[in-house]
């Protein structure tokens, strides 16, 4: 995703809006914990780092983040709930995603979701602060 409001991982080279892709590397440390029979709690901590000698106005060279996922069957083999959040620890912005998955039959899956975004307009998630969304999806498998 490219945005002029949140130029990660691109760099504004001359301050005139022209950008170039910046090389980066990252590391993630995670743990998955089983919950009941089919549930899961997953925590990840990580950091993305830009590889550049140049420093630019609003592009941090490090971007630490955390994610948390909870998934569990509400009704076994029928209804599953899921909550996922990702937080940019440097900028304080976040995304919260909730999902309900309902197996109507062996071939039909109904998915209802809500994605919420919060933070400053320069943030990875904050740039979408006014674009929260609701989704409804029907999957048919043959």
Secondary structure, DSSP 8 states (H G I E B T S, - for coil): ---SSS-TTEEESSSSS-EEE--EEEEEEEEEEEETTTEEEEEEEEEEEE--S--BTTB-SEEEEEEEEEEEEEETTTEEEEEEEEEETTT--EEEEEEEEEE-SSSEEEEEEEEEEES-TTSTTGGGTT--EEEEEEEE--
